[in-house]
Amino acid sequence: MQISSQQPTNLNDLSPVSSRLVFHKIPHVVYRTLAAPLPGIQLGEAEQATPLGYITLPGYSLVFDALSVAFVVDEDLNNWKEIYNWMTGLGVPKSSDQYAALLDETIRPNFGGYYSDASMIIYNNMMVKIQEVKFENCFPISLTAIEFDSRSTDINAMQAQATFKYVNYEFVT
């Protein structure tokens, strides 16, 4: 094998501002997303005993890190409430009606159900789509507080963060 065949064909670095996350169930969050890192992944390991010691072998289960999304909260709290309503529908804090509303397609067509698929679109330095990462069956597990503080002298946009679990993610070309 020649050394020239082992050289990379693309020498450009991936830009940290070259992605867009799309959740089908929470469109208001998508519009104001600040950061959404591509989650890490771990492969478990197994140890096999031998007469001379232990050998570490690749495991058989993958563990995906949670998907965290930082976003600017809009003035009417629409995007924050999208996630809040989704979580309260899953958790059923007051009545079974909230749970039923989560599943009702007549309230919000194409948004019913427990889960939402999501896609992270990754662009190159010319803002041309180069990859799509599909997240399957996402659901929220946490939503940060909105910090109101009347002592603040700087008026900055309010930000929040939501964390999601999902079944799997894969690269789609």
Residue pairs with C-beta under 8 A, 6 or more apart in sequence:
12 124
12 125
14 122
15 123
15 124
15 125
18 122
18 123
18 124
18 125
18 127
19 36
19 38
19 120
19 121
19 122
19 123
20 30
20 33
20 120
20 121
20 123
21 30
21 33
21 36
21 69
21 118
21 119
21 120
21 121
22 30
22 118
22 119
22 120
22 121
23 29
23 30
23 116
23 118
23 138
24 110
24 111
24 116
24 117
24 118
25 82
25 86
25 111
25 113
25 115
25 116
26 79
26 82
26 83
26 86
26 116
27 82
28 74
28 78
28 79
28 82
29 69
29 71
29 79
29 82
29 83
29 162
31 79
32 71
32 72
32 73
32 74
32 79
33 69
33 70
33 71
34 70
34 71
34 72
34 159
35 68
35 69
35 70
36 67
36 68
36 69
36 70
36 120
37 68
38 120
38 122
38 133
39 64
39 65
39 66
39 67
39 68
39 169
40 64
40 65
41 62
41 63
41 64
41 65
42 62
42 63
42 65
43 58
43 59
43 61
43 62
43 63
44 59
44 60
44 61
44 62
44 63
45 56
45 57
45 58
45 59
46 56
46 57
46 58
46 59
46 60
47 54
47 55
47 56
47 57
48 54
48 55
48 56
48 57
64 166
64 168
64 169
66 141
66 163
66 164
66 165
67 118
67 135
67 138
67 163
67 164
67 165
67 166
68 161
68 162
68 163
68 164
69 161
69 162
69 163
69 164
70 159
70 160
70 161
71 79
71 159
71 160
71 161
71 162
72 157
72 158
72 159
73 79
73 80
73 146
73 157
73 158
73 159
73 160
74 80
77 146
80 143
80 146
80 160
83 140
83 143
83 162
84 143
85 98
85 102
86 102
86 139
86 140
87 140
87 143
88 94
88 98
89 98
89 99
89 101
89 102
90 99
90 102
90 114
90 139
90 140
92 98
92 99
101 107
102 112
102 113
102 114
103 112
103 113
103 114
104 112
105 111
105 112
114 139
115 137
115 138
115 139
116 138
116 139
117 134
117 135
117 136
117 137
117 138
118 134
118 135
118 138
118 164
118 166
119 132
119 133
119 134
119 135
120 132
120 133
120 135
121 129
121 131
121 132
122 129
122 130
122 131
122 132
122 133
123 129
123 130
124 130
131 171
131 172
131 173
132 171
132 172
132 173
133 169
133 170
133 171
133 172
134 169
134 170
134 172
135 164
135 166
135 168
135 169
136 166
136 167
136 168
136 169
136 170
137 166
137 167
137 168
138 164
138 165
138 166
139 164
139 165
139 166
140 162
140 163
140 164
141 163
141 164
141 165
142 161
142 162
142 163
143 160
143 161
143 162
143 163
144 160
144 161
144 162
145 160
146 158
146 160
147 158
